[in-house]
Amino acid sequence: MFQLMKYWLLIVFISTTYGMEVREGQSATFNCADFNTSAASVDFVFVKFRGAEQTTLGHVAFIHRTAFDREEVNAESPFEDRIRLSPDGDLTIINTTISDGGLYECSAYSQTFTLFSKNTLQLNVKPLDHEDHPTSSGANVGLIIGIILALLLLLFFIFLILLKRTNLVEKARTRIIQTYRSMKVGSQPSKTEVAANP
């Protein structure tokens, strides 16, 4: 009965799986082992990895409880100097590369080599492609649209200025004609003046 209960508890702990997507160069963090509630029970942690083109999990790191309070992890290549373990049990892969994409497995064991928990992460690392750079087609389309809008706005202001000038010229022309007519009318003698001076 005790043996059956032990296996049932193991099944409960094995079920934690994470999925994550990051850009190349970013960090990926997931819970490797819960040190907040199980630090007394966990004696060591194995970290394994299977890349996209690999069929089996390969060894990445072995972390003994004496190193749980240190952030840096002594890891195998290509993860050396790029894996960190927090005091809470979170594992971080820093400066990710495309080849870091794949399945990560953290297995926490007790001192008697009893599996306490197993957490897995399916990590997808997206490349820094042309969409992430200012010279990308998306950025170029945005730049072209911005330039076209700026030109249309400039043409609209030029149109308004010309319209205003046209109105001013028309008003000035009208004033000149009115002034000329009033001067012409003022310079001609009236009919009474002509009759008075035959």
Buried (B, 14 or more C-beta within 10 A) or exposed (E): EEEEEEEEEBEEBBEBEBEBEBEBEBEBBBBBBBBEEBBEBBBBBBBBBBBEEEEEBEEBBBBEBEBBEEEEBEBBEEBEEBBBBBEEBBBBBBEBEEEBBBBBBBBBBBEEEEBBBBBBBBBBBBEEEEEBEEEEEEBEEEEEEEEEEEEEEEEEEEEEEEEEEEEEEEEEEEEEEEEEEEEEEEEEEEEEEEEEEE
